[in-house]
Amino acid sequence: MLAQQRQQAILERVRRTGGVRVAELVRDLGVSDMTIRRDLEVLAERGLVEKVHGGATAAGSGSTEEPGFAAKSVRQQAEKEAIARRAAQLVRPGSSVALSAGTTTWTLAHHLVDVAELTVITNSVQVADVFHRGGRPDQTVVLVGGVRTPSDALVGPVAVAAVRSLNVDTLMLGVHGMSTRAGFTTPNLLEAETNREFVAAAQQLVVLADHTKWGTIGISTIAALEEAHVVISDAGLPEEARAELAEHVGDLVVVAPSADAALEAAQ
């Protein structure tokens, strides 16, 4: 195996599992400890992984680092738009839908303001504001209370108690990360608790996650991959991720950002 092929294999494993150990790579790839360490050094210099003692983890923020709503809203806009358009097709007039906090669910909210007689439950200040500005008298929007996070989610005991008393047709869940080992995750412990209550309250779980979420692991798991009835992602999702998700989730939907979506995202 050439060095480039070996490094690609290492990178794919990091993205799939969230991290690798040098000893495991030496055993599985049949090369020396020094060779693996050089490979990890090359990947780290390219910003693709982060070296840690005895191995490497996926590049990016730590498991507890939570970007603010404004920071996340400018990332993967075309992909989120395409995902939101597809997710909106799953929502029927007269149904009840829960939307978790996040910029992808916020994008989805803009596509749901025209759905007749919709009942929306959300712990997102930003999502609720989209429906409030829409002003449809035939829609009911319930904003649960709680403590506000950097991502504009309302979490904590008040939010948990409110969600626990509800039953909804569909939950549209945005996530910080997803992996085979950790499932769907978030960097905020209280938000994970609130989202787990949303999962329990819904008949159908639809996860909205662009390709950059694969291999990212937040500190707390919301749900296992197997709990998702549908996962909607974009064409940037690696082939190994598609295979893993297709094996574990009910239905994997991969969308391609259209030229119109890319144009709208740029405006």
TATA-V555583 format. One record per residue. RES is the residue in one letter. OMEGA is omega in radians with two decimals (* if undefined). Layout:
res=RES omega=OMEGA
res=RES omega=OMEGA
This chain:
res=M omega=3.11
res=L omega=-3.10
res=A omega=-3.12
res=Q omega=3.11
res=Q omega=3.14
res=R omega=-3.14
res=Q omega=3.09
res=Q omega=3.11
res=A omega=3.11
res=I omega=-3.13
res=L omega=3.13
res=E omega=3.11
res=R omega=3.10
res=V omega=-3.12
res=R omega=-3.11
res=R omega=-3.01
res=T omega=-3.13
res=G omega=-3.14
res=G omega=3.12
res=V omega=3.05
res=R omega=-3.14
res=V omega=-3.08
res=A omega=3.14
res=E omega=-3.14
res=L omega=3.08
res=V omega=-3.13
res=R omega=-3.03
res=D omega=-3.07
res=L omega=3.06
res=G omega=3.10
res=V omega=-3.06
res=S omega=3.06
res=D omega=-3.12
res=M omega=3.13
res=T omega=3.13
res=I omega=-3.14
res=R omega=3.07
res=R omega=3.10
res=D omega=3.14
res=L omega=3.11
res=E omega=3.11
res=V omega=-3.13
res=L omega=3.13
res=A omega=3.12
res=E omega=3.10
res=R omega=3.12
res=G omega=-3.07
res=L omega=3.07
res=V omega=3.03
res=E omega=-3.13
res=K omega=3.04
res=V omega=-3.11
res=H omega=3.09
res=G omega=-3.12
res=G omega=-3.13
res=A omega=3.09
res=T omega=3.11
res=A omega=3.13
res=A omega=3.11
res=G omega=-3.07
res=S omega=3.09
res=G omega=-3.03
res=S omega=-3.13
res=T omega=-3.13
res=E omega=-3.03
res=E omega=3.11
res=P omega=3.09
res=G omega=-3.10
res=F omega=-3.10
res=A omega=-3.14
res=A omega=-3.11
res=K omega=-3.03
res=S omega=-3.12
res=V omega=-3.11
res=R omega=3.04
res=Q omega=-3.06
res=Q omega=-3.13
res=A omega=3.12
res=E omega=-3.14
res=K omega=3.11
res=E omega=3.12
res=A omega=3.12
res=I omega=-3.13
res=A omega=3.12
res=R omega=-3.14
res=R omega=-3.14
res=A omega=-3.14
res=A omega=3.14
res=Q omega=-3.13
res=L omega=-3.07
res=V omega=-3.10
res=R omega=3.07
res=P omega=3.10
res=G omega=-3.12
res=S omega=3.06
res=S omega=-3.09
res=V omega=3.04
res=A omega=3.09
res=L omega=3.07
res=S omega=3.11
res=A omega=3.10
res=G omega=-3.10
res=T omega=3.09
res=T omega=3.08
res=T omega=3.05
res=W omega=3.06
res=T omega=3.10
res=L omega=-3.11
res=A omega=3.13
res=H omega=3.13
res=H omega=-3.11
res=L omega=-3.10
res=V omega=3.14
res=D omega=3.14
res=V omega=-3.04
res=A omega=2.99
res=E omega=-3.13
res=L omega=3.00
res=T omega=-3.06
res=V omega=3.01
res=I omega=-3.11
res=T omega=3.00
res=N omega=-3.13
res=S omega=3.07
res=V omega=-3.11
res=Q omega=3.13
res=V omega=3.14
res=A omega=-3.12
res=D omega=3.10
res=V omega=-3.13
res=F omega=3.11
res=H omega=3.13
res=R omega=3.08
res=G omega=2.99
res=G omega=3.12
res=R omega=-3.13
res=P omega=-3.12
res=D omega=3.08
res=Q omega=3.07
res=T omega=-3.11
res=V omega=3.13
res=V omega=3.08
res=L omega=-3.12
res=V omega=3.13
res=G omega=3.09
res=G omega=-3.13
res=V omega=-3.05
res=R omega=3.13
res=T omega=3.08
res=P omega=3.13
res=S omega=3.10
res=D omega=3.01
res=A omega=3.03
res=L omega=-3.00
res=V omega=3.08
res=G omega=-3.04
res=P omega=-3.13
res=V omega=3.13
res=A omega=-3.13
res=V omega=-3.12
res=A omega=-3.13
res=A omega=-3.10
res=V omega=-3.09
res=R omega=-3.09
res=S omega=-3.01
res=L omega=3.01
res=N omega=-3.10
res=V omega=3.13
res=D omega=-3.03
res=T omega=2.97
res=L omega=2.99
res=M omega=-2.99
res=L omega=2.97
res=G omega=-3.07
res=V omega=3.08
res=H omega=-3.12
res=G omega=3.07
res=M omega=3.11
res=S omega=3.13
res=T omega=-3.07
res=R omega=-2.99
res=A omega=-3.09
res=G omega=3.13
res=F omega=-2.97
res=T omega=3.09
res=T omega=3.10
res=P omega=-3.06
res=N omega=-3.07
res=L omega=-3.11
res=L omega=3.11
res=E omega=3.08
res=A omega=-3.14
res=E omega=3.13
res=T omega=-3.14
res=N omega=3.07
res=R omega=3.07
res=E omega=3.06
res=F omega=3.13
res=V omega=-3.12
res=A omega=-3.08
res=A omega=-3.00
res=A omega=3.03
res=Q omega=-3.12
res=Q omega=3.10
res=L omega=3.07
res=V omega=-3.12
res=V omega=3.12
res=L omega=-3.04
res=A omega=3.08
res=D omega=-2.98
res=H omega=-3.11
res=T omega=-3.14
res=K omega=-3.13
res=W omega=3.14
res=G omega=3.04
res=T omega=-3.09
res=I omega=3.01
res=G omega=-3.02
res=I omega=-3.04
res=S omega=3.13
res=T omega=3.07
res=I omega=-3.10
res=A omega=3.03
res=A omega=3.12
res=L omega=-3.08
res=E omega=-3.11
res=E omega=-3.10
res=A omega=3.03
res=H omega=3.13
res=V omega=2.95
res=V omega=3.11
res=I omega=3.11
res=S omega=-3.07
res=D omega=-3.01
res=A omega=3.09
res=G omega=-3.13
res=L omega=-3.11
res=P omega=-3.11
res=E omega=-3.13
res=E omega=3.09
res=A omega=3.11
res=R omega=-3.14
res=A omega=3.14
res=E omega=-3.12
res=L omega=3.14
res=A omega=3.14
res=E omega=-2.98
res=H omega=-3.06
res=V omega=-3.13
res=G omega=-3.10
res=D omega=3.08
res=L omega=3.12
res=V omega=3.14
res=V omega=-3.10
res=V omega=3.09
res=A omega=3.08
res=P omega=-3.13
res=S omega=3.08
res=A omega=3.12
res=D omega=3.12
res=A omega=3.12
res=A omega=3.13
res=L omega=3.13
res=E omega=-3.13
res=A omega=-3.12
res=A omega=-3.08
res=Q omega=*
